[in-house]
Amino acid sequence: MARKSYGFETRALHAGATPDAETGARATPIYQNTSYVFDSSEHAASLFNLQEPGFIYSRLTNPTVAVLAERLAALDDGVGATVTASGHSAQILALLPLMGPGDHIVAANKLYGGSINQMGHTFKKWDWSVDFVEATEPDAFARAIRPETKALFVECLANPGGVVVDLEAIAKIAAEAEIPLIVDNTMATPYLCRPFEWGASLATYSTTKFLQGQGVALGGAVVDSGRFNFNQPDKFPSLAKPAPEYHDLIFCETFGDLAYTIYGQAVGLRDLGPSQQPMNAFLTLLGIETLPLRMERHCANALAVAEFLEGHDQVARVNYAGLKSSPYHDLARKYLPKGAGSVFTVELKGGFEAAKKLTESLELFSHLANIGDAKSLVLHPASTTHNQLSPEQQTAAGAGPELVRLSVGLETAADLIEDLDRGLAKAAKL
């Protein structure tokens, strides 16, 4: 289907998929197999040499996963996508075509705690270095760029603190430095935020979250806007210099706008192997079909819950960009016009112990480490997702000891408010 000739809701239902030619099945089949028969020796050679598209082995490509990749690219108005086993593996594959030993990334300090760990510790094993800068100060990104910097990395809507970054301003800095801006758009999804419209080059997702929506399938994705010039041999040799394992073809010359995506599949998935399982891709495709409806309800419920909590006597602060009192409200109206998402934090007057007590006292909110489920979820980041960070890093990331993270689901808003009111009363008794 022609991507840009249809509305978002239509693309969420149809992009990348057609009825099965042999059976007429309307839903995308689950191709639960490892490998595919070649027509001939010449056909096999052409596939392995990247001379024609097709399926070889499900670590590289799979028909069910391919439909998901095309649908995700369509939702972002990108040219291509690589689907992976998790959001964390998507971040690695996003950077692999860009980075070499000694290279450097400038990342926002307002990120999911696991991303800070991944970038601050694991990346060092590959001699990749990361400077974390204040997410709300675009000039901080400019000051941190150096000759070996290969990318800027931000979360559009930061997990867990609900910080909204100025995408347009940071994208201009990336463009001036001739490096891509990578936006983790997991919290917003392409329904709420359109990173490429504001100058971002690449978007990453944990499809586990809102895109899948029911907490039953892990996955990740990297989407390429097709608008960044990777054909810079001195800066991006993996894409712009001969690849010896493919008879010295040059990805940028051979594949044009698809060079980055094909590299992610032909090299990233081939060598690192974080392939998404066909069943997970199938479940994510089903989730995406209702994404627009779910996000509308998520945002409406979140705003109702946030307004209630803002007036509660046990709450010191509600960090939600959808509230007029938020310092990020104007940025949210610009970049998230359909709603500020459904994940935010609450600072309790009772501090660390009250925060833990609240998470243990709720009935409708499930106490677990996930976001973006149809069901409402609660977590204490300082003792879970961000507990490997120092106290200073926790505070900088918006995950201080007094904070509780809420992922507001699709239940009746009044029921969620009643549940929180009871939980706060129990926490107050401490």
C-alpha positions in Angstrom: 0.0 0.0 0.0 1.1 3.6 -0.6 2.2 4.8 2.9 1.5 8.5 2.8 -1.8 8.3 0.9 -3.6 6.8 3.9 -4.3 8.0 7.4 -2.4 6.7 10.5 -5.3 4.5 11.6 -5.5 2.9 8.2 -1.8 2.2 8.1 -1.9 0.7 11.6 -4.3 -1.9 10.2 -3.0 -2.5 6.7 0.6 -1.4 6.1 2.9 -4.2 5.0 0.2 -6.9 4.9 -2.0 -8.4 2.1 -4.3 -11.5 2.2 -2.3 -14.7 1.9 -2.1 -15.5 -1.9 -2.5 -19.2 -1.5 -5.1 -19.5 1.3 -6.9 -16.1 1.3 -6.2 -15.7 5.0 -6.6 -12.1 6.0 -4.4 -12.1 9.1 -0.7 -12.2 8.6 0.4 -15.8 9.1 2.9 -16.9 11.7 5.8 -18.2 9.7 7.3 -20.3 12.6 10.2 -21.7 10.6 13.9 -21.3 10.6 14.8 -21.5 6.9 13.5 -21.2 3.3 13.9 -23.3 0.2 16.0 -21.8 -2.7 14.8 -22.1 -6.3 18.3 -22.9 -7.5 22.0 -22.6 -6.7 22.0 -19.3 -8.5 19.0 -18.1 -6.5 20.7 -19.0 -3.3 23.9 -17.2 -4.3 22.1 -14.0 -5.3 20.3 -14.0 -1.9 23.5 -14.4 0.1 25.3 -11.8 -2.0 22.4 -9.3 -1.4 21.7 -9.1 -5.1 18.0 -9.7 -4.7 15.6 -9.6 -1.7 14.2 -12.7 -0.1 14.3 -15.1 2.8 17.3 -17.2 3.8 17.2 -17.9 7.5 15.0 -16.4 10.2 17.9 -14.9 12.1 18.1 -12.5 9.2 14.6 -12.2 7.8 11.2 -13.8 8.3 7.9 -13.1 6.5 6.0 -12.3 9.6 8.7 -10.1 11.0 9.0 -8.4 7.6 5.4 -7.3 7.7 5.9 -5.8 11.1 9.0 -4.0 9.9 7.2 -2.5 7.0 4.2 -1.5 9.2 6.5 0.3 11.7 8.3 2.1 8.9 4.9 3.2 7.5 3.7 4.6 10.8 6.7 6.8 11.1 6.8 7.7 7.4 10.3 6.1 7.3 11.9 4.3 4.4 12.7 1.1 6.3 12.9 -0.7 9.7 14.9 -3.4 11.4 12.9 -5.4 13.9 14.8 -6.9 16.9 14.3 -9.1 20.0 14.0 -6.2 22.5 14.3 -2.4 22.8 17.8 -2.7 24.2 19.0 -4.8 21.2 17.4 -2.2 18.9 19.6 0.5 20.5 22.7 -1.5 19.8 21.6 -2.2 16.2 20.8 1.5 15.7 24.4 2.4 16.6 26.3 -0.5 15.0 26.4 1.0 11.5 27.6 4.3 12.8 30.2 3.4 15.4 33.7 2.1 15.5 36.3 1.7 18.3 37.0 5.1 19.9 33.8 6.7 18.7 31.5 8.8 20.8 27.8 9.4 21.5 26.2 12.4 23.2 23.1 11.2 25.1 20.5 12.9 27.2 20.7 12.3 31.0 17.0 11.8 31.2 16.7 8.2 29.9 15.4 4.8 31.1 17.8 3.5 33.7 18.7 0.4 31.7 19.7 2.6 28.8 22.0 4.6 31.0 23.6 1.4 32.2 23.9 0.0 28.7 25.5 3.2 27.4 27.6 4.0 30.5 29.0 0.6 31.1 28.5 -2.1 28.4 29.4 0.2 25.5 32.8 0.6 27.0 33.5 -3.0 26.1 33.5 -2.0 22.5 35.4 1.2 23.1 32.4 3.4 22.6 32.2 6.4 24.9 29.1 8.3 26.0 28.7 11.8 27.5 25.4 12.3 29.3 24.2 15.9 29.1 21.2 17.8 30.5 18.3 16.7 28.3 16.5 20.1 28.7 19.4 22.2 27.5 20.0 21.8 23.7 23.2 23.8 23.9 24.6 21.1 26.2 24.5 18.7 23.3 26.4 21.1 21.1 29.1 21.7 23.7 29.7 17.9 24.1 30.1 17.1 20.4 33.7 16.3 19.3 35.3 15.0 16.1 34.6 11.3 16.9 31.0 11.9 17.9 28.7 9.8 15.6 25.2 10.4 17.1 23.0 12.2 19.5 20.6 10.1 21.5 17.5 11.3 23.4 14.1 10.0 24.6 11.3 12.2 23.2 9.3 11.6 26.3 11.7 10.5 29.0 11.1 7.4 31.1 10.1 7.7 33.9 10.1 11.5 34.6 7.9 12.6 31.8 10.5 15.2 30.6 9.8 16.4 27.0 12.9 17.4 25.1 13.1 20.1 22.5 13.5 17.8 19.5 13.6 20.5 16.8 16.4 22.4 18.6 18.5 19.3 19.2 17.9 18.1 15.6 19.3 21.4 14.3 22.5 20.8 16.4 22.8 17.3 15.0 22.3 18.6 11.4 25.0 21.3 11.8 27.4 18.6 13.0 26.4 16.2 10.2 25.5 13.4 12.6 22.2 11.6 13.1 19.8 12.3 15.9 18.4 9.1 17.3 15.1 9.4 19.2 13.8 6.6 21.5 10.1 7.1 20.8 8.9 4.2 23.0 6.9 6.3 25.5 5.1 8.4 22.9 4.7 5.9 20.0 4.4 7.3 16.4 0.8 8.1 17.2 1.6 10.8 19.7 5.0 12.0 18.4 6.5 12.3 14.9 10.3 12.6 15.4 11.1 12.7 11.7 8.9 15.8 11.2 11.1 17.6 13.7 14.4 16.6 12.1 15.3 13.3 13.8 17.1 10.8 11.5 16.4 7.5 13.3 13.8 6.3 15.8 14.1 3.3 18.2 11.3 1.5 20.0 10.7 -1.1 22.6 7.7 -2.6 20.8 7.1 -4.5 24.0 5.4 -1.4 25.4 2.5 0.5 23.9 3.0 -0.8 20.3 2.2 -4.4 21.5 0.1 -3.1 24.3 -0.9 -6.2 26.3 2.4 -7.2 27.9 2.8 -10.5 26.1 5.5 -10.1 23.6 9.1 -8.7 23.7 10.5 -6.8 20.8 12.3 -3.7 19.5 12.7 -1.8 16.3 14.9 0.8 14.5 13.2 3.0 11.9 15.2 5.0 9.4 13.8 8.3 8.1 15.7 8.1 4.9 16.6 11.7 5.2 20.2 11.5 6.6 23.2 11.3 4.3 25.2 8.3 5.5 27.5 8.5 2.4 30.4 10.0 4.3 33.3 7.5 4.0 35.5 9.1 6.7 32.7 9.4 9.2 30.5 6.2 8.5 32.9 3.7 6.8 30.6 0.7 7.5 28.0 2.2 5.2 30.1 4.3 2.8 33.2 2.1 2.3 33.6 -1.4 0.6 32.2 -4.3 2.8 34.7 -7.1 2.3 32.3 -9.8 3.5 30.0 -8.8 0.6 32.6 -8.7 -2.2 33.4 -5.0 -1.5 29.9 -3.7 -2.2 29.3 -0.3 -0.7 26.0 -0.2 1.1 25.2 3.5 0.3 26.0 3.1 -3.4 24.2 -0.2 -3.8 21.1 0.4 -1.7 20.6 4.1 -1.6 18.0 5.2 1.0 17.8 1.6 2.2 21.5 1.3 3.0 21.1 1.7 6.7 18.2 -0.7 7.1 19.8 -3.4 5.0 23.0 -3.1 6.9 21.0 -3.6 10.1 19.6 -6.9 8.8 22.5 -8.2 6.7 25.2 -7.4 9.3 23.5 -6.4 12.6 21.1 -9.4 12.8 23.6 -11.7 11.0 26.4 -11.1 13.5 24.7 -10.2 16.7 21.6 -12.3 16.3 18.9 -10.4 18.3 16.1 -11.5 16.0 12.4 -11.1 16.9 10.4 -14.3 17.1 7.6 -14.7 14.5 5.0 -15.2 17.3 6.0 -12.0 19.0 5.9 -10.2 15.6 2.4 -11.5 15.1 1.2 -10.4 18.5 2.7 -7.0 18.0 1.0 -6.6 14.6 -2.3 -7.3 16.4 -1.5 -4.8 19.0 -0.7 -2.1 16.5 -4.1 -2.5 14.9 -5.7 -0.8 18.0 -2.8 1.5 18.8 -4.7 4.8 17.9 -7.7 3.9 20.0 -5.6 2.7 23.0 -3.4 5.8 23.0 -6.4 8.1 23.1 -7.8 6.2 26.1 -4.3 6.0 27.8 -3.9 9.7 27.6 -7.4 10.6 28.7 -7.1 8.3 31.8 -3.6 9.6 32.6 -4.7 13.2 32.6 -7.7 12.4 34.9 -5.4 10.5 37.3 -2.7 13.2 37.2 -5.2 15.9 38.0 -6.6 13.9 41.0 -3.1 13.3 42.3 -2.0 16.9 41.9 -4.7 17.9 44.4 -4.0 15.1 46.9 -2.6 16.1 50.3 0.0 13.2 50.4 1.5 14.2 47.0 4.3 16.7 46.8 4.5 16.8 43.0 3.1 15.2 39.9 5.5 15.1 37.0 3.2 14.9 34.0 3.6 17.1 30.9 -0.1 17.0 30.3 -0.7 19.2 33.3 -0.7 22.9 32.8 1.6 23.2 35.9 4.3 21.1 34.2 7.4 23.0 33.0 7.2 20.8 29.9 3.5 21.5 29.1 4.3 23.9 26.2 6.8 21.4 24.7 4.2 18.7 25.0 1.6 20.7 23.2 4.2 21.2 20.4 5.6 17.7 20.0 2.7 15.6 21.5 -0.5 17.4 20.4 -2.7 14.3 20.8 -1.7 13.8 24.4 1.4 13.5 26.7 1.3 9.8 27.1 0.3 7.7 30.1 3.5 7.2 32.1 4.5 9.7 34.7 5.9 10.0 38.2 4.5 11.1 41.5 6.6 12.5 44.4 5.3 11.5 47.8 5.6 13.7 50.9 6.4 10.6 52.9 9.6 9.9 50.9 11.2 6.6 50.2 9.2 4.4 52.6 5.9 6.0 51.6 6.7 5.4 47.9 7.4 1.7 48.6 4.2 1.4 50.6 2.1 2.9 47.9 3.4 0.4 45.3 2.6 -2.5 47.7 -0.9 -1.2 48.6 -2.6 -0.9 45.2 -5.0 -3.4 43.8 -5.8 -2.4 40.2 -2.3 -1.2 39.5 0.0 -4.2 39.1 3.4 -3.9 40.7 5.8 -4.9 38.0 8.6 -3.7 35.7 6.9 -2.7 32.5 5.0 0.1 30.9 2.5 0.5 28.1 0.2 -2.3 29.1 -3.5 -2.1 28.7 -3.6 -2.7 32.4 -2.3 -0.1 34.8 1.1 -0.7 36.3 3.1 0.8 39.2 6.8 0.7 40.1 9.3 2.3 42.5 12.2 3.2 40.1 14.8 3.9 42.7 14.7 0.3 44.0 14.1 -1.4 40.6 14.8 0.0 37.1 17.2 2.7 38.3 18.6 1.0 41.4 22.0 0.4 39.7 22.5 4.1 39.3 24.1 6.4 41.9 21.7 8.7 43.9 22.9 11.6 41.8 22.2 9.7 38.6 18.8 8.7 39.9 17.9 12.3 40.6 19.2 13.5 37.3 17.2 10.8 35.5 14.0 11.8 37.3 13.9 8.7 39.5 14.6 9.9 43.0 13.8 7.9 46.1 10.4 9.5 46.8 9.1 8.8 43.3 6.5 6.3 42.1 6.1 5.6 38.4 2.6 5.0 37.1 1.7 3.5 33.7 -2.0 4.4 33.4 -4.0 1.7 31.5 -7.4 1.5 30.0 -9.6 0.8 33.0 -12.4 3.0 34.2 -10.6 6.2 35.4 -12.7 6.5 38.5 -11.7 3.0 39.6 -8.0 3.9 39.2 -8.5 7.1 41.2 -10.2 5.2 44.0 -7.4 2.6 44.1 -4.8 5.3 44.4 -6.7 7.1 47.1 -6.9 4.0 49.2 -3.2 3.3 48.6 -2.1 6.8 49.5 -4.2 6.6 52.8 -2.2 3.5 53.7 1.1 5.1 52.8 0.2 8.1 55.0 -0.1 6.0 58.1 3.7 5.5 58.0 
